[in-house]
Amino acid sequence: MKTIINASYFLKEVKTMIRLNLLSNILTLFSTGLIFFILAMILSGWWVSNHVVNVVQGEAEINVYLDEKVVNTDTGVIQMVESIRDIEGAREARVVDKDEAYRRMVEILGKEASVLNNFDNNPFSSFIELKINLEEIDSVLEKINHMVGVEYVRDNREVLDRLRNIAGVLKLVGVMVVVAVGISTLVIISHIIRLGIFNNKEQINTLRLLGAPETFIAFPFLLEGLLLTIGGGILAVALSDFAIEYLYVQMAGPLPFIPLPPRETLVSGMVIGVMSLSVVLGIVGSLLGLSSTKNN
């Protein structure tokens, strides 16, 4: 019964404090919501970029073109494939013959594939398609380039390196945004708490004279700050969910080949991250506001 009475009292006090500074609290709610929204979008972009890079890295492959002497002998090609498979860092190797190479180019060119009709014979040569562990690409390339019978090796490392660089930049930006969001939220919430204590100074002094413990006096202010940041977090989650859904729909048309993570997984992770951070910042910000006025 005592717990229920205290809870009712605390909620009533929070309601009164919010009403006394209604405009400030509304502005605080929307400010923290927009700050958390920016954070959520940065974190979502970082998550998506990491997912894309990991998927691309998992499909990382190089094409090994052989000398004509090796290509013209089935035994030589098979031996080359077996030798390449034995290289540490190589995951899978297969021969792509001339006909398959031709069909791939037709798919790539699409409507422009008619240009291939100008050739009397198939202009493409067979090659070995090799999937590798991207972390070991340097050692794999070095060993293949020194193999007898290898004429040319084509890799897509430049594209992969750029993707990794983009992911690194987004990660750095994400860390900076988290720090900025943390500082901004702590300043806003602590200011609101100090303002609430100042406006309720007479009531606080009365409670102290009646012998109320400091934790009892401080709890409504702590609850107020927590509710404001949680409200801001909910607002940010709602906006982010709408923005992510819109972006997924827009990217599904012109960029269907990009391996985006499942939208539900992305949204759930974003919700957990934003709401957890809002709770932590709400508590810490309220405690900072209370500690700055404890001697008043």
N, C-alpha and C positions, 0 to 999 in steps of 0.2 A: 504493500500500500504506500509506504514511504517513497519507494522508487517511482511509482506512478505519479505521486504528488509532485516530486522534484522534476520529473520529465515535463509535466504540465506547466510548472512554473518556468522552467528554462525555455520552453517553446513560446510561452506567452511573452517572456522578456525579449526573446529574439524578434518576435513579431513587432513588439513595441519599438525596439531599436531600429528595425528596418523602416518602419513607418515614419519615425522621427527624421530619418535621413533618406527619404524615399528616392529622391532624384540622384543623390550620390550613389546609393546602392544599385539603382537601375543602370547608371553609367558604368559602375564597376562590373556589373554582371556582363554587360555587352562588351566592355573592354577586354575582360579576361576571356570571354567567348571568342572574340576575334583573334586574340593572341594565341589561344589554344588551337584555333582553326589553322592559322599559319603554321604552327608546329605540326599539326596533324598532316597537312599537305606535304611539308618537307619530309617528314618521316615516311609517308606513303611513297613519295618519289624515290627516296633512298632504298626502300624495301623493293620496289618494282625494279629499279636499276640493278640491284644486287641479284634479284631473281633472274633477270634477263642475262646478265653476265654469267651466272652459274650455269644456266641452261646452254648458252652458247659455248661456254668452256667445255661442258660435257659432250658437246657435239663437235668439238674442235677436230679438224682433220687437215691433212696435207695431201697433195697429189704428187706422186713420184712418176716422172716420165723416164722411160728407159731408152737405151741405144737401140737402133734398128736391128742390130745383130741379135740382141736379146729378145726383142719383140717378135721377131720372125720365127722364134723357136719356142714351142710350148713348154719344153723342159726348162729352158732358161728362165721363162717368166715364173713358172711354178717355184723354181729354186730361189728366185729373187723374193717372191712373196714369203716363203718360209724363212728366209734370212732376215727379212724386215720384221716379221712377227716376233722373232727372237730378241729384238732390241728392247732393252728396258725402257719403259715409257710408252711402248706401242700397245694399243688395246685391241685393235681389229684391223685386218688388212684384206682387201679383196681386189680383184682385177676388174676394171671397167673397160670392156672391149670397145672397138671403134663404133659399132652400131649403137651401143648404149650412150656413148659420148655424143653421137649425132642426135639421138632423141632428146637428150638433156638440153642441148643447144636449141633445138626446135621449141622446147617448152619455155626456155628463157627468152627467146626472141619473139615468140608469140606471132602476131600478125606480120612481123618483119622476117619471119623464117623463110619466106619465098626467096630471099637472097641466096640461100644455100643451093637453090636449083641451078645456079650459074656454074656450079662445079660439076665436072663430068664424073668424078669419083668422090668418095667420102674423104673430106679434107682433114678429118680428125684421126688421132692415133690413140691407141689404148694406153692406159696408165694404171698405176696402183693407187687405190684410195685407202689412206691410212688414218684411222682415228687414234688420237694420242692423248696423253695426260698433258695438259697445257703447261703445268709447272715444270715439265721435263722437256719442253720443246727444243731448247738449245742443244742439249746432249743428243736428242733424237736426230735433229737436223745435221749435226756434226758427223754422226756415225753414218747416216744415209749418204751424205755428200762424198764420203770417202769410200763408198762401196763401188766396186767395179761394175760397170754396166748402167750406172745412173747418169742420165744426161742432164736432167733439170728437176728441181723440186720447187713446187709452188705452195706457199703457205699464206694464211690469212692473219698472221700475227699482228700486223699493223692495225687492222680493224678491232681485233680483240684487245690490243693494248689501249686503244682509244676508249673502248667500252669500260675497261677497268679504270682508266683515268677519270672518266665521267663519274663512275661509282665512287671513286675516292673523293672527288670534289663534293658530290652530294653528301657523303658521309661527314666531311669536314663542315659543310654548311649546316647539316643537321645538328652536329654537336654545338656549333655556335648559336643556332636558333634555340636549342634546349637551354643553354646558359642564359641567353637574352630573355627567354620566356620566364625562366626561374627568377631572375633578378627583378624583372618588371612586375611579375605577379606578387612577389614578396613585398615590394615597395607599395603597390596598390593596396594589398590586404592589410598590411601593417598600418598604413595611413588611415584606412577605414576604421580599424580597431581603435586607434588613438583618438579619432574623431568621436567615435561612440562613447569612449570612456570620458572624454571631456564633456560631452553633452549630458552624461548621466553621473556627473561627479557628485552631486548632492545625494543621489540615491545610493551611490557606492559608499559614501561616508556614513550614511545612516545605517547601512547594512554592517559596516565595520563596528559602529557603536553598539549595535545589537549583538555583536560577537560572531557574526558570520565568518567562516573561514575564507581565506583568499581564493582557494580553489572553487568554492561555491560562487563567489562573486565573479570570477574570471570565466567560468564555463560558458555562460551565455555569449560572451564576446568570441570565445573560441568557436562556438557553434555557428555564430553569424559568419565568421570568416570562412569556415568550412562549407557552409551552404552556398556562399557566393561563388567559391571556386568550383564546387560541384555543379552549380547551375551553369557557370561558364563552360565547364567541360561538356555538359549535356548539349548546350547550344553549339559548341564546336563539333561535336560528334554528328549532330543532325546536319549541319552545313557540309561537313566532310563527306558524309554518306551520299548526299545529293551530288556533290562535286565529283566524287569517284565514279558514281554510276554514269554521270554525264560523260566523263572522260573515256570510260570503257566503251560506251556506245559510239562515241566519235572515232575512237581508234580502231574499232572492229571493222569499219568500212575501208578506209584507205590503207590501214596498216594491219591486216589480219595475220601477217606472218610473225609479228612480235609475240614472243611467248610470255604473256602477262600471267602473273599468279592468279589463282581463283579469287574472284572479287569478295566472296564471303570470308575467305581467310584473311585477306588484306583488311577488310573492314573490322573484323573481330579483333585482330591484332592492334589496329589503330584505336579501337574503343578501349581496350584494356590499358594501352599505353597512356592515352590522354586522361582517362578517368583516374588511373593510379597516380599520375603526376598531379592532377588537380587536388586529390585528397592530401597528398604530401605537402604541396605548396600551401594549401589552405591551413593546415595545422601549423606549419612552420611560420607562415606569415602572421597568423594570429598570435603565436607565442612571441614573435618579435615585437608586435604592437603592444602586447601586454607587458613585456619586460621593459620596454622603453618608458612606460608610465607607472611602474609599480611604486615609485617613490612619491608620486603625486597624490 
